Amino acid sequence: MKVLLSMAALFAAALVCHADLDLSNVKINGTTDKSALSYKAGEEMVYRFKADLAGQKPDGLFLQWERKGDDGESFSGKVPADQELVVKTKLDEPGFVSVNVFLVDAKGKRVQQEYESWDKSTRKRNIAYYAGTAVDPEALTDCGEPKDFDEFWTRQKKRLAAVPFREKVELKKLKTVNGVDIYAVSIPCAGPRPVTGYLSIPANAGAKSLPAVISFHGYGTSIHRAPTWGDRSRLHFNINAHGQELGRDAAYYKRFFDGISSNGYSYAFDPEQNSNPETAFFNGMVLRVLRAMEYLKSRPEWNGKDLVAEGGSQGGLQTMWAAALDPDVTVARPGITWCCDLAGTQKKHRLSGGWRIKYVPALDYYDPVFMAKRIKNARVEITRAGLGDYTCPPSGLAISYNNIASPNKSIKWVQGSDHGFVPAKSEIIVWSTMKKADKKK
C-alpha cells in the first residue's frame, strides 16, 4: 500500500512561534475523490487536505496525518502547512478508513484554538480534520446477540413492575418560565436509585392536549440544573442518567459522583461490575429510562399518541433503549450513539478509539446494534454520525442503522467530524428509507 504526498520530501523548517497568529478562523479543509461511503473493495481512496490560515504565513507549521482502518493497517507523516496533502489508500473488504490531520508546530505539538462550548464556556480544541471513507458500509453486520436477549429484558421489566410508583412520585413546582411550569421530579424505581429530572408543563394545559418528549444526557458527572426556558407546545421530561437528588449542595454531589465509580473505574467502565448483566451500571440506567417513560405516559396532559425520545452520545444510547423497549415511542432521535457494536473491536478487529468500555459478553444486552432490531414502531432519525468519530465508531453506527427494524429510518453522516467537532463545511451524506410525508412530520 502506498501513500502519495504532494511533495517528494519534507524540508527543514525554522522554528517560529505561532503565538502571533490569529487562530480564531484557522481551519483544515478536506475532500475525497468520491462520496465518502461509495467505495468498493480494493478501489483507491484519494483524500486531499489543505490548511486555511486566513491569509497568514504558515512558516514553521505542518499538517501531520495518520491513516488507520478496520483492516488494522496504520501509517502517518507530515507536510508543510502551505502544501496540499494528498493521501491515497484502499480497503479490501467492507469497513471504514480514518485519516486524521492536525496542524502542528515544528516540534510536532498540536496547535489549538479557543471556541465556545455548548454551555457557553471557553474551551480549546486541536485544529484538525477527522476524515473517513468506507467500503460497502451497508454490508456490515453485528457479532451476534445473546440467545436469551428478549427473555432477559422480560425479566427486567418484571423487576420494574414490582416497584409501585404512581402514588409515590415526588413532584415539586419550582418556577414558571415563558408560560411553562417547571417541576423537580423523583420517581421510585427498581435498581439502586430513583428517576430524577425536570418536568416542563405548559401552564393550564388541557387533558390529552400535548405531545410528550423525553430527553437524555451525554456521559458525565455534572449537576443536573433546572431548565431556564420552556416550550409551550409540548410536555417535556429531562432526566439525568444517575438518579441524583436535585437541588442539593456541592458536598452532596461530590459524595454522590465519587460513589458511582467502581473499583477505580469511572461509572460504567468497570469490567468486573459489567461481567453480569444485572450488576452492570447500565442496568439501573435502563430501568430509570423505562420508569421515566411510564410516568410521562401517565401524565393527563399527554395526548396518548405522540412520544419522542432524544439525546446524544450516552443520551443516544438511552434513546435507542427507549425506542427498543417501549413500543409507544413514535419518534427516536439518537445522535453520535455511544456503545454501538462493543464486541466489534475484539471479535472483528474493527477500529475504535481509546475512550471505550472494555467489552465483556454481558454488555451485549445493552448494545444499540441489538436494540435496533427491536425498534419496529418508531421513526428513527440518527441526527449525526461522524466519519472521524472513534469514541462512537462509524462502523457501529452503520450496523445500528442497518439493524433498525422500523421501515422509517435515516442517518446523517458528517465528513470531517469527530465526537464533538463538526466542520463548518463538509460533505453530508444521508441514508433514508423515509417517504417525503414522513420526513416532514
N, C-alpha and C positions, 0 to 999 in steps of 0.2 A: 504494500500500500504506500502511495506516495503523497506527499504534501507539497503543493506548489506555492511558493511565496512570490510576491510581486517583484522582488529584487534578489539578485544572486546571493548576496551575503549581507550581514548586518555591519554597519560601520560603528566605530567607537565614537560615542557622543560625549561632549564635555558635560561635566556636572553643572547643572544650574538649579537654582531654587525656583520652584513653581509657585512659591508663596505670593509672587506678584501677579499671578494670573487671576482673572475673574472667572471662577469656576461655575458660576450660577447657571450659565447656559451651555456649558460644555457637555457634549454627549458623543456616543458612538452609534453610528447607524449600521445596520446590517441587512443584507438581502441574500436570497438564494436564486439559483438559475431557474428553478421551477417552484411551483407551490410546494410548501414545506412538507406536506403529508402525501405527496403524489408519487414518490419514488418507488421503483421496483427493485427487486433483489438484484444486486450486482451493478446497478446503474450508478454512474458517477454523480456525486452531490457536490455542487460548487457553491461555496459561501464567499461573500465579499463584505468587507468591513472597512469603514472609513471614519476617522476621528473628525468631529466638528468642534473646533476650538474657538468658534465665534470670532474668527479673524485674527486670533493671536498666534504668535510664533510657537511651534511645538518643540523648540530646541530642548534636548535632554529628556524628552518624553517618548514613550514607546507604547505600542499595542502588544500586550502579552496575551497569548491564547493557549487554550488546551482543548484537545478533542478527546472525548470519551464516548462510549457507546454500550449498547446491550450486548455487543459481541466481545466485551472485555478488553478491547484494544484502547490504548491511550497514547498520545504524543502531543508535544507542545513546542512553542517557540515564541519569537517576538520580532517585530519590525519597527522602525522609527515611526512616530505618530503622524508624520506628514506623508506617509506612503499608504497606498491601498493594500490591505491584507487580503489575500486570496487563499482559501483552504479547500483542497479537493480531497474527498474521501468517498467511501461507499459502505454499504451494509449488505450482507449476503442472505439475510433471512428477515422475516418480519420483526420489527423493533425500532428503537429510537437511537439517534445520534445526538450528542450535545457538543456544541462548540461555544465555550465561554471566552469572552475577550474583555480584558481590563486595561485601563490606562494606568501606566506605571512610570516611575521615575528611573533614572539610570541605575539605581541600586535595586530595582525591582519592587519598590514599595508602591502599593496601590494608592492612586490619587483619589481622594474623596471630596464630595461636595455636600453642603448642607441642604436640607429640604424640610418642609413642614409635614409632619406626620398626621395621621387621621385624628389624633387627639389634640392637634394644634401645637404640639411641642416641636422644637427644632432638633433634628437628628442628622446624622451623617451616613452616607452610603458610598460604596465604590462607584466610580464612573465606569460603567460596564455595559455589556450587551450579552444576553443569555439566549443564544440561538439554538434551534433544534430542527431536525428533519426526521422523517420516518419512512420506513418501508412497510407497506400494507398494514397499517395500524388497525384496520377493520378486522384483520385476521387474528389479532392477539386474543388469547384465551387465559382463563384463570388456572390455578394449580389444583383445583378440586376441593369441594366443600365437605364438611363433616356429614356423615350419613344421617346423623340424628339432629341436623340443624333445626328443622321445624319442631321436633319434639322438645328440644332444649328451650326454645322460645315459648312454647305452650306452657312448660313448667314455670318459666319466669313470670309469665302473665298470671298464672295461678297464685304465685307468691304475692304479686302485687294486689290481686283481688282480695287476698286475705287481710289486707290492711285497709280498714274503712277510712274515709276521708271527708265525705260530704258535710258532716255535721261538725268537723273539727278544723276546718280551714280558718286560718288567722288572716283577716283582711283589715288593713288599716289605711284609711284615706290620709294622704299626705298633703295634697295641694290640687289646685285646678289650673291648668295651663292651656291657653288658647281654646277654652271651652271643653277641655278634656280633663276628666278626673283621674288622678294618679294614685294608685294604691300599692302598698307593700303587701306581699302575699307570702304565706308559709303554708305548705300543704303536707300532711302526713304521707309517708311513702315507705314502701319496703326498701331494705338496704340500710346503710349506715346513717343517712341524713334525709331531711325533708326536701321538697321542692321549694326554692325561694326565688323570688323575682318581683318584677314590677308590672302591674296590670294597668293598662290605659283604656278608659271607657269614656266615650263622648258623653258629656252631661245630658241628662234627660233622654238617653237613648231608649227607644221603644223596644218591646219584646220582639225577638226574632227579626231585628232590623239591620243587623250588621254582619259583614264577612269577618272572619277571625284570622289573625296572623300570629304565629308563634315564631320567635327568633332566638337564635343560639349564639354563644360566644366562641371566639377562637381560643387557642391554648393560652393559658396564663394564670397568674395568681393575683389578679388585680381586684381591688374592692369594687363591688357592684354598686354603682350610684344610681339614684333615681333619675329618670329622664328629665330633660329640661324643655321638651317640646311635646306636642300632642297632635295626633291626626284624627280629625273628626269624622273620617269616613270608614273607620274600622275599629274592631276590638283587637287590642294588641297585648300579647303576653311575652315579655322578655325575661328569660330565666338564665341564671348562671349555671355553670357546669357542676358546681360542687355542693350546693345546698348550704352555703354560708349564711349565717344570720345577717340580717340587714340593719344598717344604722348603728353599728357598734363602734367602739373606739379602736385606735390603731393597735393597742396591745392585744386586743382580741384577735384581730386579723393576722397579726404576726404568729400568734399561737396556732391559729386555725390553719394557715397555709404551711407552717412547719409540720403540722400534724398530718397532713395528707400526703407527705412524702413517705417513702418506704425503703428501708434497707439502703439508705444513702442515695436513692434514685429520686428524681423529680416525679411527681404523680404520673401514673400510667406507664412508667418506664421500667418498673421492677419485674424482671423475668420470673422471679420466684412467685410473686403475687399473681402474675399473669399465667402461671402454669395450670391453674384451674379456672375454667370459665366463670365459675360462681364466686371466686375470690378476686378476679381481675377488677382493677379500678373501674373499668368501663361498665361493669355490671350495674353498679349503683347509678351511674350516669344514664344508662339506657332506661332504667326503671323510673328515674325522675323525668325523663323526656315523656314517657308514656303516661305517667300520672299527671303531668302538666297538661297534656293534651286532653285527658279525661276531664280535668277541671275546666279547661277552656270551653269544651263542648257542653259542659253543664250550665254555662252562663246563660241566663234568659235572653240576653241581647243577641246571641249568635243566631244567624238566620237558618242554621241547620243544613246548609249546603256548601258554603264556600269556606275552605280551611286551607291556609297556606303555611308552609314550613320553610324557613330560610336561614342561611348562615354560611360563613366562610371558614375554610380550614377545619379546625375541630368543630366549628359550627356547621360546616358542610357534612362532616361525619354524622353529627346528630340529626341533621336534616334527612340524610339517607335512612337512618334508623327509623325516624318518624314515619316516612313515607312507606317503608317496607313493612313496619309492624302495626300501623294503623291505617286500614283501608279507607278511612274517612278523609284522609288528606287528598285534596283536589289538585293542588299545585305544590311542587317542591322546587326550591331554588338553591341548590348547593353550589358553592364555588370553591375552587382550589382544594378539593376534598381530601382531607387527611386520612392516612392509613389504608389506602386502596392497594390491594394486592401485596400485603405484607410478606406473604410467602414467596413472592416472585424473585426477590434478591437471592434467597437461599436455594430455592428449588429450580429456578430457571436462569439464574445469574443476571437478572435484569439490573440495570444501573439504578442506584439510589444515592442520596446524599448522606451526610454524617448524622443529621438530626432525624433519627428514625427509630421507632421502637423495635427492639430485638424480637425477631419472630419466634414464637412458640405456638404449637398447634392450637392451643385453647383460644388464641386471638382470632382464629378463623370464624368464630361465632359472631364477631363484631365487624368483620371486614365488609366494606361497602360493595365490593365486587360480588359478594354472595347475597347481601341485602338487595342489590339491584334486581335480582331475579324475582324477588317478591313484590316489586313495585309494579302493580298492574293497573291501578286506577288513576294515579296522579299524573298530571302533565309535569314532566321533569325538565327543568331548564338549568343546565350546568353553566353558571354565569361566567366562569373563567377557568381555563386550563392553560398554564404557562408552558411553552415548549422548552423553556430552560429551568423549570421548577423541579428540583430534585429533593425538596422537602416533601412534596407530593408529586412523585414522578409521573410524567405524561403517559407512560405505559399503563400505570394503574388507573388513571383517569379514562384512558381509551377502553380498557377492559370493563370498567364500571359502566361506561356508556353502552358498550356492546351488549352487556348483560341485562340492561333495563328492559323489563317485560312490557312496559307501557307502550302503546302504539304512538304516543305523542311525547317526543323527547328531542332535546337539542343540546349541543355543547359548543361553546365559543373558545376556540384555540387562539392564543395570542403569541405571535413570534417575538422573541427578544425578552420575554417576561420570565422572571423567576417567581418566588413565592410572594414577594412584596412589591417588586418593581415592575411597572408597566411602561414601556416606551411611549412617548408622545405620538410617534408614527411608526407603524409596523404592519406586517401582514396579519390580517384577521381571517380565520377560517371557521366557518360554521357548518357543522353537520346537523341535519334536522330531518325528522320524519313528520313534522307537524304540518298540517294544512294551513293555508293563509288565515282561515277563520280562527283556528286555534291560536295562532301567533298573536292575534290582535286582542285576545282576552286578557 
